[in-house]
Amino acid sequence: MKVGLYFGTFNPIHIGHMAIANYMLEFTELEKLWFVVSPQNPFKNKKHLLDDYQRLELVNRAIEDDYRFSANSIEFSLPKPSYTIDTLAHLQEKYPQHEFSLIMGSDNLEFLNKWKNHEQLLAYYHILVYPRPGFESSEWLRFPNINLIEAPLMEISASFIRNSIKEGKDIRHFLPAKTWQYLSEMNFYK
């Protein structure tokens, strides 16, 4: 089975994430997509991060009963900070029947040379890149395992969501309904 791994802190997951995930399933060869909730991105500040299990709950509420999607917490039990190559090794060992592809934004592509063992990623995994607004091209696109997916551009960010909630804005339509409900009930980001 061809499984796309969409890594992220999902702090919080929003309709942009969901639209990209849906696009990847419908317009690539992927059969399933796993949202891999990362406890700590080595390149990001953990200061505004909700608890791991709260973010996992947000993802589970966002995907509801869509059988094509799964929330995955494998990185919660791995050493911190999380490195994609280590997570992939664990997933490949646990699910040898699956062919995994990485899903990443073009903004992450530019820093791929700073990723742990990025040469292994390039050699053994397909990387599906969705363009971010302003992205034009990259030297990385010359690698045969990296494919730029012409998905619609999403200008919604988790930081926009967090800041808007903190400012008291009603942004319920930027989030899946059950995710918004949970955020509201828990008073997150206020």
C-alpha positions in Angstrom: 0.0 0.0 0.0 1.3 3.5 -0.9 1.1 5.7 2.2 1.8 9.4 2.4 3.3 10.6 5.6 2.3 14.2 6.4 4.6 15.2 9.3 3.8 18.3 11.4 3.1 19.7 14.8 -0.5 20.4 13.7 -0.7 23.2 16.2 -3.6 23.3 15.3 -4.6 21.3 12.3 -6.7 23.5 10.0 -8.5 23.4 6.7 -5.3 24.1 4.7 -3.8 20.9 6.1 -7.0 19.0 5.3 -7.2 20.4 1.7 -3.6 19.5 1.0 -4.0 16.0 2.4 -7.2 15.5 0.3 -5.4 16.7 -2.8 -2.5 14.4 -2.3 -4.8 11.4 -2.0 -6.9 12.3 -5.0 -4.2 13.5 -7.4 -1.2 11.3 -6.7 -0.8 7.5 -6.4 -1.2 7.5 -2.6 -3.8 5.2 -1.2 -3.7 6.4 2.5 -2.4 9.4 4.3 -1.1 9.4 7.8 -0.8 12.6 9.8 2.3 12.1 11.8 2.0 14.4 14.8 5.5 15.6 15.8 6.2 16.4 19.4 9.0 18.7 18.6 10.3 20.0 15.3 14.1 20.6 15.7 13.7 23.8 13.7 10.8 25.3 15.6 10.3 26.8 19.1 8.3 24.6 21.4 7.0 27.6 23.4 3.5 27.8 21.9 3.0 24.1 21.3 0.0 22.4 22.8 0.5 19.1 24.6 1.3 16.2 22.2 -1.9 14.3 23.0 -4.1 17.4 22.7 -2.7 18.0 19.2 -3.3 14.3 18.4 -6.9 14.7 19.6 -7.3 17.7 17.3 -6.1 15.7 14.3 -8.4 12.7 15.2 -11.3 15.1 15.4 -10.4 16.7 12.1 -10.2 13.4 10.2 -13.3 11.9 11.9 -14.4 8.8 10.0 -12.5 9.4 6.8 -11.0 5.9 6.3 -8.3 7.3 4.0 -6.7 9.3 6.9 -5.0 8.2 10.1 -3.5 10.1 13.0 -0.1 8.6 14.0 1.7 9.2 17.3 4.8 7.1 16.7 7.1 10.1 17.3 5.8 10.5 20.9 7.7 7.3 21.9 10.9 8.2 20.0 13.9 10.2 21.3 13.5 14.0 21.2 13.9 15.9 19.1 12.2 13.9 16.3 14.1 13.3 13.1 12.2 12.2 10.1 14.8 9.5 9.0 14.5 7.8 12.5 10.7 7.8 12.3 10.8 6.3 8.8 13.2 3.6 10.0 10.7 2.7 12.8 7.7 2.8 10.5 9.4 0.7 7.8 10.3 -1.9 10.4 6.7 -2.0 11.8 5.0 -1.8 8.4 7.3 -3.5 5.8 4.3 -4.0 3.5 3.9 -0.3 2.9 5.6 2.0 0.5 6.1 5.4 2.3 6.3 8.8 0.7 7.0 12.1 2.5 4.7 15.0 2.1 6.3 18.4 2.7 5.8 22.1 1.9 8.3 23.8 -0.4 9.5 25.9 2.5 10.8 22.8 4.2 12.4 21.6 0.9 14.8 24.6 1.0 16.3 23.3 4.3 16.5 19.6 3.3 20.3 19.7 3.5 20.0 20.4 7.2 17.9 17.4 7.9 19.5 14.4 9.6 20.7 11.9 6.9 18.9 13.8 4.1 20.9 11.7 1.6 19.1 8.6 2.8 15.7 10.3 2.4 16.6 11.2 -1.2 17.8 7.7 -1.9 15.0 5.6 -0.4 11.8 7.7 -0.3 9.6 9.6 -2.6 9.1 13.2 -1.5 5.9 14.9 -2.6 6.2 18.7 -2.4 3.3 21.1 -2.3 4.1 24.6 -3.3 3.9 27.4 -0.8 2.9 30.9 -2.0 5.9 32.6 -3.6 7.7 29.3 -4.4 9.2 29.3 -7.9 11.7 26.5 -8.1 14.5 24.7 -6.3 17.7 22.8 -7.0 16.2 19.9 -5.1 13.7 19.3 -7.8 16.4 17.8 -10.0 16.4 14.7 -7.8 14.2 12.0 -9.3 12.5 11.1 -6.0 11.3 14.6 -5.4 8.0 15.6 -7.1 6.4 19.0 -7.1 2.7 18.5 -6.9 0.7 21.3 -8.5 -1.8 21.6 -5.6 -3.8 24.8 -5.0 -1.9 27.3 -2.9 -2.9 27.5 0.7 -2.1 30.7 2.6 -3.6 29.6 5.9 -1.0 28.9 8.7 -1.3 27.5 12.2 0.3 30.7 13.5 -2.4 32.8 11.9 -5.0 30.5 13.6 -3.3 30.8 17.0 -2.9 34.6 16.8 -6.5 35.1 15.6 -7.9 33.1 18.5 -5.7 35.0 20.9 -7.1 38.2 19.5 -10.7 36.9 20.1 -11.5 36.5 16.4 -14.2 34.0 15.3 -12.3 31.8 12.8 -14.4 28.7 13.1 -14.5 28.2 9.3 -10.7 27.9 9.1 -10.8 24.7 11.1 -12.7 21.4 10.8 -15.9 21.8 12.8 -15.0 19.2 15.5 -11.5 20.7 15.8 -12.9 24.2 16.4 -15.4 22.8 18.9 -12.5 21.1 20.9 -10.4 24.2 20.8 -13.3 26.3 22.0 -14.2 23.9 24.8 -10.6 23.7 26.0 -9.9 27.5 25.6 -6.7 26.7 23.7 -4.5 29.6 22.4 -6.4 32.3 24.3 
